């Protein structure tokens, strides 16, 4: 498929790839991130190529995610995490092996896994990732939404440049049926938990704050994805300039990520009210949206001028 593209929902994947925002993309390829969170189940098993979207991550987002992983690894006594020095964008970074997919409730109750791994499950569906490999030289390329196939030429070049990554705490997800790669599907472990509620992980205040910060950092992309989809519908038919200007600034911003690839889903669930209060206290969320406040107050001015002009017209 020239230039890459989406495969069908039921499969037809030859060299499947997934585009993620940074810093999540690099954290996955470097073996720090072991669970890829989505609102839909993984359609593939085996190698999944990881591509970084074009949006440059801000320092607050990077810090929130690095703090999150420091805390959940510390639960298992690992305190010497080494994070990537750089978070490149618009690049094919490497790959992981997707060995299964569970609902977050199942992952949280799966006591065979380390506590830190179970804490990574913050979304409806958790893609279980092993064996990270990175490219010595990341390839510049465009991404797409959902799982799509790599262009053949890109795949052939990339597969020769892979090197194994030494994860800080490699995890092995045991398959219920080693002969069936899809045996670890949502609901496949339900029988194991019928008489057990699973062990609860005691969360310290620092861990709770780190989880809240990570969720809030991820939520920013879900809003932009919704805005982009709204703009796509609006832009499919002729629109007067005055109508475009009457939209709020937040709805009309088209970022570099929108221009190069379709919106990428967030990796964590939306924060609760209490979690949002924490983020606003830190100053990241409230400061980020402050510039739009004044613009929204004057959003209707051009349309009022247009209406006044129409009232002043006289038949010729």
Secondary structure per residue as TSV (DSSP state, phi and psi in degrees):
chain	resnum	aa	ss	phi	psi
A	1	X	-	360.0	115.1
A	2	X	T	-65.6	130.9
A	3	X	T	74.1	6.0
A	4	X	-	81.0	167.8
A	5	X	E	169.8	170.1
A	6	X	E	-78.1	142.5
A	7	X	-	-95.5	171.4
A	8	X	-	-66.1	160.8
A	9	X	T	-63.4	-27.1
A	10	X	T	-89.9	-1.4
A	11	X	-	138.9	-126.9
A	12	X	-	60.7	33.0
A	13	X	-	-95.3	129.0
A	14	X	S	-101.5	-53.0
A	15	X	S	-132.0	73.6
A	16	X	E	-63.0	143.3
A	17	X	E	-137.7	150.8
A	18	X	E	-133.3	130.8
A	19	X	E	-92.8	128.8
A	20	X	E	-124.6	151.2
A	21	X	-	-72.5	157.7
A	22	X	T	-84.6	149.1
A	23	X	T	-88.4	2.1
A	24	X	H	-60.4	-37.3
A	25	X	H	-61.9	-49.8
A	26	X	H	-68.8	-36.2
A	27	X	H	-62.8	-33.6
A	28	X	H	-72.2	-45.7
A	29	X	H	-68.3	-29.7
A	30	X	T	-85.3	3.9
A	31	X	T	80.2	4.2
A	32	X	S	-78.2	-44.1
A	33	X	-	-87.2	123.9
A	34	X	-	-114.1	-12.7
A	35	X	E	-122.1	122.4
A	36	X	E	-98.4	117.7
A	37	X	E	-91.3	133.4
A	38	X	E	-141.2	166.3
A	39	X	S	-93.0	4.1
A	40	X	S	-139.2	149.1
A	41	X	-	-70.6	154.6
A	42	X	-	-67.0	125.8
A	43	X	-	-87.5	-3.0
A	44	X	-	-131.3	164.0
A	45	X	-	-131.8	148.1
A	46	X	E	104.3	-156.5
A	47	X	E	-66.5	131.8
A	48	X	E	-127.7	119.0
A	49	X	E	-76.2	144.5
A	50	X	E	-116.7	124.2
A	51	X	E	-116.8	138.0
A	52	X	E	-92.5	129.3
A	53	X	-	-66.3	173.0
A	54	X	S	-85.6	-9.0
A	55	X	-	-75.0	126.5
A	56	X	-	-74.9	124.7
A	57	X	-	-72.3	141.7
A	58	X	-	-84.9	164.1
A	59	X	H	-62.0	-35.1
A	60	X	H	-64.8	-39.3
A	61	X	H	-67.2	-44.8
A	62	X	H	-60.3	-46.2
A	63	X	H	-62.5	-42.1
A	64	X	H	-60.8	-43.3
A	65	X	H	-74.7	-37.3
A	66	X	H	-66.6	-38.1
A	67	X	H	-63.5	-39.5
A	68	X	H	-58.3	-48.7
A	69	X	H	-72.9	-31.5
A	70	X	H	-59.1	-43.7
A	71	X	H	-69.2	-44.8
A	72	X	H	-73.8	-27.9
A	73	X	H	-73.9	-33.0
A	74	X	H	-63.8	-26.5
A	75	X	T	-57.4	-32.6
A	76	X	T	-102.3	17.3
A	77	X	T	80.7	12.4
A	78	X	-	-98.6	115.6
A	79	X	-	-123.6	3.2
A	80	X	-	-111.4	46.7
A	81	X	-	-67.1	138.3
A	82	X	-	-114.3	111.7
A	83	X	-	-87.4	160.0
A	84	X	-	-57.8	143.6
A	85	X	S	-74.3	-28.5
A	86	X	-	-134.6	154.0
A	87	X	-	-123.4	79.5
A	88	X	-	-65.4	151.5
A	89	X	S	-118.1	162.0
A	90	X	S	54.2	39.8
A	91	X	E	-135.1	145.7
A	92	X	E	-81.7	120.5
A	93	X	E	-99.3	-32.7
A	94	X	E	162.1	-148.0
A	95	X	E	-155.6	165.6
A	96	X	E	-136.8	169.6
A	97	X	E	-105.6	117.6
A	98	X	E	-86.0	115.7
A	99	X	E	-106.8	-7.9
A	100	X	E	178.7	179.1
A	101	X	E	-151.9	129.7
A	102	X	E	-132.2	159.5
A	103	X	E	-74.7	154.9
A	104	X	H	-63.9	-30.6
A	105	X	H	-65.2	-37.8
A	106	X	H	-66.7	-44.1
A	107	X	H	-61.2	-41.9
A	108	X	H	-63.5	-28.4
A	109	X	H	-95.3	-4.6
A	110	X	-	-80.3	89.0
A	111	X	T	-68.6	-12.9
A	112	X	T	-69.2	-18.1
A	113	X	S	-92.7	151.9
A	114	X	-	-60.4	151.0
A	115	X	H	-57.6	-39.6
A	116	X	H	-61.4	-37.5
A	117	X	H	-66.5	-41.6
A	118	X	H	-65.6	-28.4
A	119	X	H	-72.7	-18.3
A	120	X	T	-71.0	-21.6
A	121	X	-	-76.9	97.3
A	122	X	-	-121.1	9.8
A	123	X	S	-128.9	173.3
A	124	X	S	-56.4	-49.6
A	125	X	E	-120.2	136.5
A	126	X	E	-116.6	114.7
A	127	X	E	-84.4	125.2
A	128	X	E	-90.9	118.4
A	129	X	E	-117.7	135.4
A	130	X	E	-132.1	173.3
A	131	X	E	49.4	59.4
A	132	X	E	-67.1	143.0
A	133	X	E	-136.3	143.9
A	134	X	E	-120.1	157.2
A	135	X	E	-85.2	134.5
A	136	X	E	-60.2	-39.1
A	137	X	E	-126.9	102.8
A	138	X	E	-59.3	139.8
A	139	X	E	-92.3	134.6
A	140	X	E	-76.9	130.9
A	141	X	-	-163.9	167.5
A	142	X	-	-92.9	148.3
A	143	X	-	-109.7	173.2
A	144	X	-	-136.6	167.7
A	145	X	S	-80.8	148.4
A	146	X	S	73.3	-167.8
A	147	X	E	-88.0	130.7
A	148	X	E	-138.5	166.0
A	149	X	E	-90.1	135.9
A	150	X	-	-68.6	145.4
A	151	X	-	-61.7	142.3
A	152	X	H	-57.0	-43.4
A	153	X	H	-65.1	-38.2
A	154	X	H	-66.7	-43.4
A	155	X	H	-60.3	-47.0
A	156	X	H	-61.9	-34.9
A	157	X	H	-76.6	-39.7
A	158	X	H	-69.0	-39.2
A	159	X	G	-64.5	-23.3
A	160	X	G	-82.2	-14.7
A	161	X	G	-105.5	14.2
A	162	X	E	-82.0	141.7
A	163	X	E	-132.9	143.1
A	164	X	E	-63.8	153.2
A	165	X	-	-114.3	136.3
A	166	X	-	-88.4	102.8
A	167	X	-	-72.2	148.8
A	168	X	T	-66.0	-29.7
A	169	X	T	-152.4	80.4
A	170	X	-	-58.4	142.5
A	171	X	-	-125.4	143.6
A	172	X	-	-116.1	118.4
A	173	X	-	-91.9	111.0
A	174	X	-	-71.7	128.9
A	175	X	-	-79.8	136.5
A	176	X	S	-57.5	-38.0
A	177	X	S	-128.7	99.3
A	178	X	T	-56.2	-22.2
A	179	X	T	-85.3	-6.9
A	180	X	-	-122.9	105.8
A	181	X	T	-63.6	-18.5
A	182	X	T	-100.2	15.7
A	183	X	S	-72.5	-21.3
A	184	X	S	-96.6	71.4
A	185	X	-	-109.0	162.6
A	186	X	T	-52.8	127.1
A	187	X	T	94.2	-10.8
A	188	X	T	-70.8	-21.0
A	189	X	T	-104.0	6.5
A	190	X	G	-60.2	-35.0
A	191	X	G	-64.1	-30.8
A	192	X	G	-71.4	-21.8
A	193	X	G	-108.5	9.4
A	194	X	T	-62.9	-32.8
A	195	X	T	-111.6	13.4
A	196	X	-	-138.3	139.7
A	197	X	-	-92.3	-2.8
A	198	X	-	78.5	159.8
A	199	X	-	-83.2	134.7
A	200	X	-	-84.4	138.4
A	201	X	-	-95.9	120.7
A	202	X	-	-72.1	123.5
A	203	X	-	-99.1	124.5
A	204	X	-	-76.3	168.8
A	205	X	H	-63.4	-37.7
A	206	X	H	-68.3	-35.9
A	207	X	H	-68.1	-43.9
A	208	X	H	-61.0	-40.9
A	209	X	H	-66.5	-38.8
A	210	X	H	-66.2	-39.5
A	211	X	H	-65.3	-42.9
A	212	X	H	-62.0	-42.4
A	213	X	H	-65.1	-39.1
A	214	X	H	-67.0	-40.1
A	215	X	H	-64.5	-43.6
A	216	X	H	-66.0	-37.4
A	217	X	H	-62.4	-37.2
A	218	X	H	-75.1	-30.3
A	219	X	H	-65.0	-28.0
A	220	X	H	-57.2	-30.8
A	221	X	H	-79.4	-28.5
A	222	X	H	-67.4	-36.3
A	223	X	H	-65.1	-44.0
A	224	X	H	-67.1	-34.2
A	225	X	H	-63.4	-42.8
A	226	X	H	-65.6	-40.4
A	227	X	H	-64.4	-39.4
A	228	X	H	-65.0	-42.1
A	229	X	H	-63.3	-37.3
A	230	X	H	-65.1	-42.1
A	231	X	H	-66.2	-34.9
A	232	X	H	-62.0	-41.9
A	233	X	H	-66.9	-44.0
A	234	X	H	-63.7	-38.4
A	235	X	T	-80.5	-3.3
A	236	X	T	-79.2	-8.1
A	237	X	S	-132.5	157.6
A	238	X	-	-58.2	136.9
A	239	X	-	-133.3	133.1
A	240	X	-	-67.6	148.6
A	241	X	H	-58.1	-39.7
A	242	X	H	-62.8	-34.9
A	243	X	H	-69.6	-39.5
A	244	X	H	-63.3	-41.0
A	245	X	H	-71.0	-23.4
A	246	X	T	-76.3	-10.9
A	247	X	S	-70.9	156.1
A	248	X	-	-69.2	154.9
A	249	X	H	-61.3	-36.7
A	250	X	H	-64.6	-34.2
A	251	X	H	-75.6	-26.9
A	252	X	H	-97.8	-8.6
A	253	X	-	-68.4	124.8
A	254	X	-	-114.5	107.8
A	255	X	-	-79.3	171.9
A	256	X	H	-58.5	-35.7
A	257	X	H	-62.8	-37.7
A	258	X	H	-66.2	-33.4
A	259	X	H	-78.0	-23.7
A	260	X	H	-105.1	-27.3
A	261	X	S	-155.1	164.6
A	262	X	-	-72.4	162.3
A	263	X	-	-57.2	146.0
A	264	X	-	-108.7	134.7
A	265	X	-	-67.8	147.7
A	266	X	-	-69.5	164.0
A	267	X	S	-103.7	-9.2
A	268	X	S	-133.1	161.1
A	269	X	-	-72.2	163.4
A	270	X	-	-65.7	146.7
A	271	X	-	-73.6	154.6
A	272	X	-	-77.7	176.0
A	273	X	H	-60.4	-44.0
A	274	X	H	-64.0	-37.8
A	275	X	H	-67.8	-37.0
A	276	X	H	-64.4	-37.2
A	277	X	H	-61.1	-39.1
A	278	X	H	-63.2	-44.2
A	279	X	H	-65.5	-41.9
A	280	X	H	-64.3	-34.2
A	281	X	H	-63.5	-35.3
A	282	X	H	-73.3	-20.3
A	283	X	T	95.7	1.7
A	284	X	H	-83.0	-49.2
A	285	X	H	-70.6	-48.1
A	286	X	H	-65.6	-39.9
A	287	X	H	-68.1	-32.8
A	288	X	H	-68.1	-34.0
A	289	X	H	-97.9	-4.3
A	290	X	H	-60.1	-40.4
A	291	X	H	-58.8	-23.2
A	292	X	H	-81.8	-14.1
A	293	X	H	-63.1	-48.6
A	294	X	H	-65.1	-36.5
A	295	X	H	-65.3	-38.2
A	296	X	H	-65.3	-32.2
A	297	X	H	-64.9	-29.3
A	298	X	T	-106.6	16.8
A	299	X	T	-63.7	-29.4
A	300	X	T	-89.1	-4.0
A	301	X	H	-56.9	-51.5
A	302	X	H	-58.3	-38.8
A	303	X	H	-68.4	-33.4
A	304	X	H	-66.6	-40.4
A	305	X	H	-62.4	-41.8
A	306	X	H	-63.3	-42.1
A	307	X	H	-65.6	-40.1
A	308	X	H	-64.0	-37.8
A	309	X	H	-64.8	-38.5
A	310	X	H	-64.2	-38.9
A	311	X	H	-66.0	-25.6
A	312	X	T	-85.9	-5.5
A	313	X	-	-76.6	142.4
A	314	X	-	-119.7	146.5
A	315	X	-	-63.0	141.1
A	316	X	-	-81.8	360.0
